[in-house]
Amino acid sequence: MRPHSPYRVLAFDLDGTLLVGEHLPPANRDALRAARDAGYRIIIATARWKEAALAIAGEAGVEDPVIACSGAQVHDPVLDADVFDERLPIDFARALYALCNEERCIATVTVGERVWIKLDGEPDSALMTDPMRWTAQLELNEADLPRIAAVQGSRIGARIKSELKERFRDRVNVFDSIGPTGKIILTITAKNATKGAALQAACAHLGVPPSAAVAFGDAENDLALFAAAGAAVAMGQASGEVKAAATYVSTPHDEDGVAHAIGILLERGRLP
C-alpha cells in the first residue's frame, strides 16, 4: 500500500458494483488482486448469502472476512466462524412468511446454513446449487430465525410496505435493492443488521478503524456502508441519493467502475 494512503480496507458491494450480472469482470478481478498485493484488506459486502460472497472472494484471491445477508452476518473464512450474526424478530418473520405464503412471489430466505427459495413451482434442480433449497411454503423455525429475506414481486412488495414496514420500522429494515437481473428486490433485515454495522464489526475484527475503509456501492442499502467508512465510491449508474453520499462517483459498474476507482487509489493513495 502506498505509505501516504489513509486507507487500509476496501469494502465492495456485489450486484451493481463489483459484478456485472453474475460475473466478476476481469478488470475488476485484476484490480482487487492489485489492491490486495498493495496491502489493502478486501471485504465483500453483499445482500447475498455468505457462500456467494466467499465464491467471489475466492475468484479475486482474497481471504478477508465477508459481509453477507446485507450486513446480518460477518464471516471469517480463515477461522470458519461468524464474528457478527443478527436475525429478524420472530413476530416479524411470522408475519412475513404468512404474506409470502399467500402471494405469488419469489422469496429468498437465509436461515442457518440454508437458503430457502419460495416459488410456486419447483425450479430446475440444476439451478439450485448449495446451500439453496426449494420450498412451496415457508415454515418458521423459531430456534433458527432468518438473517435476511429478499422478496420479488410487485403485489407482495406493496403488501410488505403497506402492512409491515411501518409497523416494524423500529426493529426491521426494508430496502429496495437491485438484483442481478436489474429488477427491484425488497431486502429485509433486522434493524441492527446493516452493512455499516457489519463493516464496523469486520474492521474491529481486523484491528482497523472503519475510518480507514473505503466503501464501494450503488444502492440504498449501501448508504449505511458509506456512512461507516472513511470514504465512499458510488457507481456511475447509482441514484442521486447514493451519489450525493459518496466521496467520489466512478464510471458505471458495467464500464469497470470499481477498477477505475481502485486505479486512482493505487496511483494517488486517496480519492479526488
C-alpha positions in Angstrom: 0.0 0.0 0.0 1.3 3.5 -0.8 2.7 4.9 2.5 0.7 8.1 2.3 -2.7 6.5 1.9 -5.0 6.9 4.9 -6.9 3.7 3.8 -6.3 0.1 4.7 -9.6 -1.6 3.9 -11.7 -1.7 0.7 -15.3 -2.9 1.0 -17.3 -3.8 -2.1 -21.0 -4.4 -2.8 -21.5 -7.1 -5.4 -24.7 -6.6 -7.5 -24.5 -3.4 -9.5 -21.0 -2.6 -8.2 -18.3 -5.4 -8.4 -20.4 -7.7 -10.6 -22.0 -7.4 -14.0 -24.9 -9.8 -13.9 -23.4 -12.9 -12.2 -19.9 -12.3 -13.4 -16.8 -10.7 -12.0 -15.3 -8.7 -14.9 -11.6 -9.4 -15.5 -10.7 -5.7 -15.0 -12.4 -5.7 -11.5 -10.8 -9.0 -10.6 -7.4 -7.8 -11.5 -7.9 -4.5 -9.7 -8.9 -6.4 -6.5 -5.8 -8.5 -6.8 -3.6 -5.4 -7.3 -5.2 -3.8 -4.3 -4.6 -6.9 -2.2 -0.9 -7.0 -3.3 -0.6 -3.3 -2.4 -1.6 -4.2 1.2 -5.3 -3.4 1.3 -7.7 -5.8 3.1 -10.6 -6.7 0.7 -14.1 -7.1 2.2 -17.0 -8.3 0.1 -20.2 -6.7 1.4 -23.3 -8.1 -0.2 -27.0 -8.9 0.3 -26.3 -12.4 -0.9 -25.5 -15.3 1.4 -22.0 -16.0 2.6 -21.2 -18.8 0.2 -21.8 -16.4 -2.7 -19.6 -13.8 -1.1 -16.9 -16.3 -0.5 -17.0 -17.6 -4.1 -16.3 -14.1 -5.4 -13.6 -13.5 -2.8 -12.0 -16.8 -3.9 -12.1 -15.7 -7.5 -10.4 -12.5 -6.6 -7.8 -14.4 -4.5 -8.7 -12.8 -1.1 -9.4 -14.4 2.3 -10.6 -11.5 4.4 -13.9 -11.5 6.3 -17.0 -11.2 4.1 -20.2 -9.2 4.9 -23.2 -11.3 3.9 -27.0 -11.0 4.1 -26.9 -7.2 3.7 -25.0 -6.8 6.9 -26.7 -9.5 9.0 -23.6 -11.7 9.0 -19.8 -11.2 9.0 -17.9 -14.4 8.4 -14.2 -15.0 8.7 -13.2 -17.8 6.2 -9.8 -18.4 7.8 -11.4 -19.1 11.2 -14.6 -20.5 9.6 -16.6 -18.6 12.1 -19.1 -15.7 12.3 -18.0 -12.6 14.1 -21.4 -10.9 13.7 -24.8 -12.5 13.3 -28.2 -10.7 13.5 -31.6 -12.3 13.0 -35.0 -11.0 12.1 -37.5 -10.7 15.0 -39.7 -13.7 15.4 -43.0 -11.8 15.2 -41.9 -10.1 12.0 -40.7 -13.3 10.5 -44.0 -15.0 11.2 -46.0 -12.1 9.6 -43.6 -12.0 6.6 -43.9 -15.8 6.0 -47.7 -15.5 6.1 -47.7 -12.9 3.4 -45.3 -14.7 1.2 -47.3 -17.9 1.5 -50.5 -16.1 0.5 -49.0 -14.4 -2.6 -47.3 -15.5 -5.8 -43.7 -14.3 -5.3 -40.1 -15.2 -5.3 -38.8 -15.1 -1.7 -35.2 -16.0 -0.8 -34.7 -16.5 3.0 -31.3 -17.3 4.6 -31.7 -19.4 7.7 -28.7 -21.0 9.4 -26.7 -22.8 6.7 -29.6 -23.0 4.2 -31.1 -20.6 1.7 -34.8 -21.3 1.2 -36.2 -20.3 -2.2 -40.0 -20.0 -2.1 -41.5 -20.4 -5.6 -45.0 -21.6 -6.7 -43.4 -24.3 -8.9 -40.3 -26.4 -8.3 -37.4 -25.0 -10.3 -34.8 -26.9 -12.4 -32.7 -28.7 -9.9 -29.6 -27.7 -11.9 -30.2 -24.1 -10.8 -30.4 -25.0 -7.1 -26.8 -25.2 -6.0 -25.7 -25.5 -2.4 -26.9 -24.1 0.0 -30.2 -23.4 -1.9 -33.3 -25.4 -1.2 -36.7 -25.0 -2.8 -40.0 -24.8 -0.8 -43.6 -24.1 -1.9 -44.4 -22.7 1.6 -42.1 -21.0 4.1 -42.1 -22.7 7.5 -40.8 -20.8 10.5 -38.2 -22.4 12.8 -38.3 -20.4 16.0 -34.9 -21.8 17.1 -33.2 -20.6 13.9 -34.6 -17.3 12.7 -33.7 -15.8 9.3 -30.9 -13.4 8.8 -32.3 -11.8 5.6 -35.3 -12.1 3.3 -35.2 -10.9 -0.3 -38.6 -10.7 -1.9 -39.5 -10.1 -5.5 -43.0 -9.4 -6.9 -45.0 -6.1 -7.3 -48.0 -7.2 -5.3 -46.1 -8.8 -2.4 -43.8 -5.8 -2.3 -46.7 -3.4 -2.0 -48.2 -5.5 0.8 -45.0 -5.7 2.8 -44.5 -1.9 2.6 -48.2 -1.2 3.5 -48.8 -3.9 6.1 -45.4 -4.5 7.7 -42.8 -1.8 7.0 -44.3 1.0 9.3 -45.5 -1.5 11.9 -42.0 -2.9 12.4 -39.9 0.2 11.4 -38.1 0.4 14.8 -36.9 -3.2 14.5 -36.6 -4.1 10.8 -35.0 -2.6 7.7 -36.9 -2.8 4.4 -34.8 -1.6 1.5 -35.2 -1.5 -2.3 -32.1 -3.2 -3.8 -31.1 -4.1 -7.4 -30.9 -7.8 -8.2 -28.6 -9.5 -10.7 -31.2 -9.1 -13.4 -31.7 -5.4 -12.7 -35.1 -5.8 -11.1 -36.1 -4.2 -7.8 -36.0 -6.7 -4.8 -37.1 -5.9 -1.3 -34.2 -6.6 1.1 -35.2 -7.2 4.7 -33.0 -7.5 7.8 -33.2 -6.7 11.5 -32.6 -3.1 12.4 -29.1 -3.7 13.7 -28.2 -5.7 10.6 -26.8 -3.1 8.2 -23.7 -3.1 6.0 -22.5 -0.2 8.1 -22.7 -2.1 11.4 -21.2 -5.1 9.7 -18.3 -3.1 8.4 -17.6 -1.8 11.9 -17.6 -5.4 13.2 -15.4 -6.6 10.4 -12.9 -3.7 10.9 -12.9 -4.3 14.7 -12.1 -8.0 14.0 -9.2 -6.9 11.7 -8.0 -4.3 14.2 -8.6 -1.4 11.8 -10.8 1.7 12.4 -13.7 2.0 10.0 -12.4 5.5 9.1 -9.6 3.6 7.3 -12.1 1.9 5.0 -13.3 2.9 1.5 -16.8 1.6 0.6 -18.0 0.9 -2.9 -21.7 0.7 -3.7 -24.7 1.6 -5.9 -27.9 1.2 -3.9 -29.9 2.3 -0.9 -28.7 -0.5 1.3 -25.1 0.7 0.7 -25.7 4.1 2.3 -25.0 2.7 5.8 -21.8 1.2 4.4 -20.9 4.6 3.1 -21.7 6.3 6.4 -19.5 3.9 8.4 -16.5 4.2 6.1 -13.9 6.9 5.9 -14.6 7.4 2.2 -17.1 6.1 -0.4 -17.3 5.4 -4.1 -20.6 5.3 -5.9 -21.0 3.6 -9.3 -21.9 5.9 -12.2 -25.4 4.4 -12.6 -26.3 4.9 -8.9 -29.2 7.1 -7.9 -28.8 10.7 -7.0 -29.1 10.0 -3.3 -26.3 7.4 -3.4 -24.1 9.6 -5.5 -24.6 12.5 -3.1 -23.4 10.4 -0.2 -20.2 9.4 -1.9 -16.8 10.9 -1.8 -16.2 10.0 -5.5 -18.5 8.9 -8.3 -16.8 6.4 -10.6 -17.9 5.1 -14.0 -20.9 2.7 -14.2 -20.4 -0.8 -12.9 -20.6 -2.2 -16.5 -17.8 0.2 -17.5 -15.3 -1.1 -14.9 -16.3 1.4 -12.3 -14.6 -0.5 -9.5 -11.3 -0.9 -11.5 -11.3 2.7 -12.4 -11.6 3.9 -8.7 -9.0 1.4 -7.5 -6.6 2.6 -10.1 -6.9 6.1 -8.7 -6.4 4.8 -5.2 -3.3 2.8 -6.2 -1.9 5.8 -8.1 -2.7 8.6 -5.6 -3.3 6.8 -2.3 -6.6 8.7 -2.0 -9.7 9.7 -3.9 -10.1 13.0 -5.8 
